[in-house]
Amino acid sequence: MQRLKERWGISSNFQLIIIFFVFAITGSSSVYVAKPFLNLIGLQQSNFPDAWWG
């Protein structure tokens, strides 16, 4: 964790937790926003094996 704190220029664990929380929220929301687009172009979960998309 210390290397991440040095690399990102932060000083406390609380700031690190906030950064991880923001990454989690933005990653989840990007999947939610992309679902209609993926359905529009024909990419559906049933077209792929469970190991890849599941």
N, CA, C and O atoms as a Tinker XYZ file with bonds, in Angstrom:
   216  protein
     1  N      0.812000   -1.188000    0.000000    73     2
     2  CA     0.000000    0.000000    0.000000    64     1     3
     3  C      0.865000    1.265000    0.000000    63     2     4     5
     4  O      0.490000    2.298000   -0.554000    81     3
     5  N      2.001000    1.152000    0.622000    73     3     6
     6  CA     2.869000    2.330000    0.703000    64     5     7
     7  C      3.319000    2.777000   -0.688000    63     6     8     9
     8  O      3.433000    3.973000   -0.955000    81     7
     9  N      3.573000    1.810000   -1.571000    73     7    10
    10  CA     3.991000    2.172000   -2.928000    64     9    11
    11  C      2.880000    2.908000   -3.670000    63    10    12    13
    12  O      3.146000    3.859000   -4.405000    81    11
    13  N      1.648000    2.474000   -3.482000    73    11    14
    14  CA     0.524000    3.171000   -4.111000    64    13    15
    15  C      0.385000    4.581000   -3.566000    63    14    16    17
    16  O      0.155000    5.528000   -4.318000    81    15
    17  N      0.523000    4.713000   -2.271000    73    15    18
    18  CA     0.400000    6.045000   -1.659000    64    17    19
    19  C      1.490000    6.980000   -2.175000    63    18    20    21
    20  O      1.234000    8.159000   -2.419000    81    19
    21  N      2.688000    6.463000   -2.338000    73    19    22
    22  CA     3.777000    7.293000   -2.869000    64    21    23
    23  C      3.543000    7.628000   -4.340000    63    22    24    25
    24  O      3.769000    8.759000   -4.771000    81    23
    25  N      3.089000    6.642000   -5.104000    73    23    26
    26  CA     2.879000    6.839000   -6.536000    64    25    27
    27  C      1.783000    7.854000   -6.815000    63    26    28    29
    28  O      1.910000    8.678000   -7.720000    81    27
    29  N      0.693000    7.794000   -6.027000    73    27    30
    30  CA    -0.441000    8.687000   -6.229000    64    29    31
    31  C     -0.311000    9.986000   -5.441000    63    30    32    33
    32  O     -1.150000   10.875000   -5.588000    81    31
    33  N      0.709000   10.114000   -4.618000    73    31    34
    34  CA     0.947000   11.347000   -3.883000    64    33    35
    35  C     -0.067000   11.615000   -2.780000    63    34    36    37
    36  O     -0.472000   12.757000   -2.562000    81    35
    37  N     -0.471000   10.566000   -2.091000    73    35    38
    38  CA    -1.394000   10.738000   -0.979000    64    37    39
    39  C     -0.699000   10.352000    0.309000    63    38    40    41
    40  O      0.345000    9.698000    0.293000    81    39
    41  N     -1.285000   10.762000    1.432000    73    39    42
    42  CA    -0.581000   10.557000    2.688000    64    41    43
    43  C     -1.323000    9.685000    3.698000    63    42    44    45
    44  O     -0.703000    9.199000    4.644000    81    43
    45  N     -2.622000    9.471000    3.530000    73    43    46
    46  CA    -3.344000    8.706000    4.545000    64    45    47
    47  C     -4.075000    7.516000    3.928000    63    46    48    49
    48  O     -4.340000    7.470000    2.727000    81    47
    49  N     -4.387000    6.566000    4.790000    73    47    50
    50  CA    -5.138000    5.393000    4.355000    64    49    51
    51  C     -6.565000    5.766000    3.967000    63    50    52    53
    52  O     -7.157000    5.125000    3.099000    81    51
    53  N     -7.119000    6.790000    4.599000    73    51    54
    54  CA    -8.469000    7.235000    4.272000    64    53    55
    55  C     -8.545000    7.705000    2.825000    63    54    56    57
    56  O     -9.511000    7.396000    2.128000    81    55
    57  N     -7.556000    8.437000    2.368000    73    55    58
    58  CA    -7.530000    8.888000    0.975000    64    57    59
    59  C     -7.444000    7.698000    0.028000    63    58    60    61
    60  O     -8.055000    7.712000   -1.040000    81    59
    61  N     -6.702000    6.685000    0.403000    73    59    62
    62  CA    -6.583000    5.475000   -0.406000    64    61    63
    63  C     -7.921000    4.743000   -0.491000    63    62    64    65
    64  O     -8.297000    4.255000   -1.557000    81    63
    65  N     -8.627000    4.667000    0.612000    73    63    66
    66  CA    -9.944000    4.033000    0.627000    64    65    67
    67  C    -10.908000    4.798000   -0.260000    63    66    68    69
    68  O    -11.693000    4.184000   -0.983000    81    67
    69  N    -10.870000    6.116000   -0.224000    73    67    70
    70  CA   -11.735000    6.935000   -1.075000    64    69    71
    71  C    -11.436000    6.669000   -2.554000    63    70    72    73
    72  O    -12.359000    6.551000   -3.360000    81    71
    73  N    -10.167000    6.575000   -2.910000    73    71    74
    74  CA    -9.782000    6.311000   -4.300000    64    73    75
    75  C    -10.305000    4.952000   -4.739000    63    74    76    77
    76  O    -10.856000    4.834000   -5.834000    81    75
    77  N    -10.146000    3.922000   -3.909000    73    75    78
    78  CA   -10.653000    2.594000   -4.247000    64    77    79
    79  C    -12.173000    2.598000   -4.381000    63    78    80    81
    80  O    -12.722000    1.939000   -5.263000    81    79
    81  N    -12.842000    3.328000   -3.521000    73    79    82
    82  CA   -14.299000    3.421000   -3.568000    64    81    83
    83  C    -14.753000    4.081000   -4.873000    63    82    84    85
    84  O    -15.712000    3.626000   -5.496000    81    83
    85  N    -14.078000    5.139000   -5.283000    73    83    86
    86  CA   -14.425000    5.823000   -6.535000    64    85    87
    87  C    -14.178000    4.907000   -7.727000    63    86    88    89
    88  O    -14.994000    4.875000   -8.648000    81    87
    89  N    -13.075000    4.164000   -7.736000    73    87    90
    90  CA   -12.817000    3.198000   -8.806000    64    89    91
    91  C    -13.930000    2.158000   -8.875000    63    90    92    93
    92  O    -14.372000    1.803000   -9.968000    81    91
    93  N    -14.385000    1.669000   -7.737000    73    91    94
    94  CA   -15.438000    0.657000   -7.706000    64    93    95
    95  C    -16.749000    1.218000   -8.246000    63    94    96    97
    96  O    -17.436000    0.552000   -9.021000    81    95
    97  N    -17.097000    2.424000   -7.847000    73    95    98
    98  CA   -18.349000    3.042000   -8.305000    64    97    99
    99  C    -18.302000    3.310000   -9.805000    63    98   100   101
   100  O    -19.266000    3.015000  -10.511000    81    99
   101  N    -17.208000    3.858000  -10.298000    73    99   102
   102  CA   -17.134000    4.174000  -11.725000    64   101   103
   103  C    -17.081000    2.914000  -12.580000    63   102   104   105
   104  O    -17.646000    2.888000  -13.673000    81   103
   105  N    -16.410000    1.869000  -12.100000    73   103   106
   106  CA   -16.369000    0.618000  -12.845000    64   105   107
   107  C    -17.736000   -0.032000  -12.932000    63   106   108   109
   108  O    -18.140000   -0.503000  -13.996000    81   107
   109  N    -18.442000   -0.057000  -11.826000    73   107   110
   110  CA   -19.781000   -0.638000  -11.815000    64   109   111
   111  C    -20.745000    0.167000  -12.666000    63   110   112   113
   112  O    -21.567000   -0.404000  -13.383000    81   111
   113  N    -20.654000    1.479000  -12.595000    73   111   114
   114  CA   -21.578000    2.303000  -13.377000    64   113   115
   115  C    -21.274000    2.218000  -14.870000    63   114   116   117
   116  O    -22.189000    2.336000  -15.685000    81   115
   117  N    -20.029000    2.018000  -15.245000    73   115   118
   118  CA   -19.715000    1.887000  -16.675000    64   117   119
   119  C    -20.307000    0.608000  -17.255000    63   118   120   121
   120  O    -20.741000    0.594000  -18.407000    81   119
   121  N    -20.328000   -0.463000  -16.469000    73   119   122
   122  CA   -20.962000   -1.694000  -16.923000    64   121   123
   123  C    -22.464000   -1.480000  -17.061000    63   122   124   125
   124  O    -23.069000   -1.938000  -18.030000    81   123
   125  N    -23.063000   -0.795000  -16.110000    73   123   126
   126  CA   -24.502000   -0.532000  -16.145000    64   125   127
   127  C    -24.868000    0.318000  -17.360000    63   126   128   129
   128  O    -25.880000    0.060000  -18.011000    81   127
   129  N    -24.071000    1.310000  -17.666000    73   127   130
   130  CA   -24.337000    2.192000  -18.798000    64   129   131
   131  C    -24.092000    1.459000  -20.119000    63   130   132   133
   132  O    -24.775000    1.737000  -21.105000    81   131
   133  N    -23.142000    0.539000  -20.161000    73   131   134
   134  CA   -22.791000   -0.156000  -21.402000    64   133   135
   135  C    -23.769000   -1.259000  -21.783000    63   134   136   137
   136  O    -23.811000   -1.658000  -22.946000    81   135
   137  N    -24.555000   -1.763000  -20.837000    73   135   138
   138  CA   -25.464000   -2.875000  -21.136000    64   137   139
   139  C    -26.414000   -2.574000  -22.287000    63   138   140   141
   140  O    -26.527000   -3.414000  -23.180000    81   139
   141  N    -27.103000   -1.442000  -22.333000    73   139   142
   142  CA   -27.993000   -1.190000  -23.472000    64   141   143
   143  C    -27.251000   -1.132000  -24.804000    63   142   144   145
   144  O    -27.770000   -1.599000  -25.818000    81   143
   145  N    -26.067000   -0.576000  -24.816000    73   143   146
   146  CA   -25.272000   -0.506000  -26.035000    64   145   147
   147  C    -24.857000   -1.900000  -26.495000    63   146   148   149
   148  O    -24.924000   -2.208000  -27.685000    81   147
   149  N    -24.435000   -2.735000  -25.564000    73   147   150
   150  CA   -24.031000   -4.094000  -25.917000    64   149   151
   151  C    -25.210000   -4.898000  -26.449000    63   150   152   153
   152  O    -25.054000   -5.680000  -27.387000    81   151
   153  N    -26.378000   -4.715000  -25.863000    73   151   154
   154  CA   -27.572000   -5.390000  -26.380000    64   153   155
   155  C    -27.928000   -4.884000  -27.774000    63   154   156   157
   156  O    -28.393000   -5.655000  -28.613000    81   155
   157  N    -27.715000   -3.596000  -28.026000    73   155   158
   158  CA   -28.024000   -3.005000  -29.319000    64   157   159
   159  C    -27.163000   -3.606000  -30.432000    63   158   160   161
   160  O    -27.653000   -3.850000  -31.534000    81   159
   161  N    -25.892000   -3.843000  -30.146000    73   159   162
   162  CA   -25.004000   -4.396000  -31.173000    64   161   163
   163  C    -24.999000   -5.919000  -31.183000    63   162   164   165
   164  O    -24.278000   -6.530000  -31.971000    81   163
   165  N    -25.802000   -6.540000  -30.311000    73   163   166
   166  CA   -25.968000   -7.986000  -30.358000    64   165   167
   167  C    -25.090000   -8.788000  -29.432000    63   166   168   169
   168  O    -25.061000  -10.014000  -29.544000    81   167
   169  N    -24.383000   -8.170000  -28.536000    73   167   170
   170  CA   -23.575000   -8.911000  -27.571000    64   169   171
   171  C    -24.424000   -9.181000  -26.336000    63   170   172   173
   172  O    -24.742000   -8.268000  -25.573000    81   171
   173  N    -24.781000  -10.429000  -26.152000    73   171   174
   174  CA   -25.573000  -10.829000  -25.004000    64   173   175
   175  C    -24.843000  -11.918000  -24.252000    63   174   176   177
   176  O    -24.032000  -12.650000  -24.821000    81   175
   177  N    -25.138000  -12.019000  -22.970000    73   175   178
   178  CA   -24.442000  -12.977000  -22.127000    64   177   179
   179  C    -24.655000  -14.407000  -22.598000    63   178   180   181
   180  O    -23.769000  -15.245000  -22.428000    81   179
   181  N    -25.800000  -14.704000  -23.181000    73   179   182
   182  CA   -26.081000  -16.074000  -23.620000    64   181   183
   183  C    -25.216000  -16.501000  -24.811000    63   182   184   185
   184  O    -25.135000  -17.691000  -25.114000    81   183
   185  N    -24.571000  -15.550000  -25.486000    73   183   186
   186  CA   -23.715000  -15.870000  -26.627000    64   185   187
   187  C    -22.313000  -16.307000  -26.224000    63   186   188   189
   188  O    -21.535000  -16.729000  -27.080000    81   187
   189  N    -21.975000  -16.218000  -24.952000    73   187   190
   190  CA   -20.622000  -16.505000  -24.483000    64   189   191
   191  C    -20.660000  -17.595000  -23.424000    63   190   192   193
   192  O    -21.659000  -17.740000  -22.719000    81   191
   193  N    -19.593000  -18.356000  -23.307000    73   191   194
   194  CA   -19.542000  -19.376000  -22.253000    64   193   195
   195  C    -19.495000  -18.707000  -20.875000    63   194   196   197
   196  O    -19.063000  -17.564000  -20.729000    81   195
   197  N    -19.956000  -19.461000  -19.872000    73   195   198
   198  CA   -20.002000  -18.913000  -18.513000    64   197   199
   199  C    -18.624000  -18.545000  -17.983000    63   198   200   201
   200  O    -18.511000  -17.622000  -17.177000    81   199
   201  N    -17.587000  -19.229000  -18.405000    73   199   202
   202  CA   -16.251000  -18.965000  -17.886000    64   201   203
   203  C    -15.746000  -17.579000  -18.284000    63   202   204   205
   204  O    -14.961000  -16.971000  -17.557000    81   203
   205  N    -16.200000  -17.074000  -19.452000    73   203   206
   206  CA   -15.671000  -15.788000  -19.905000    64   205   207
   207  C    -16.436000  -14.616000  -19.312000    63   206   208   209
   208  O    -15.824000  -13.687000  -18.785000    81   207
   209  N    -17.769000  -14.642000  -19.388000    73   207   210
   210  CA   -18.553000  -13.493000  -18.986000    64   209   211
   211  C    -19.218000  -13.695000  -17.633000    63   210   212   213
   212  O    -19.645000  -12.725000  -17.007000    81   211
   213  N    -19.312000  -14.914000  -17.178000    73   211   214
   214  CA   -20.030000  -15.216000  -15.958000    64   213   215
   215  C    -19.261000  -14.861000  -14.749000    63   214   216
   216  O    -19.740000  -15.059000  -13.632000    81   215
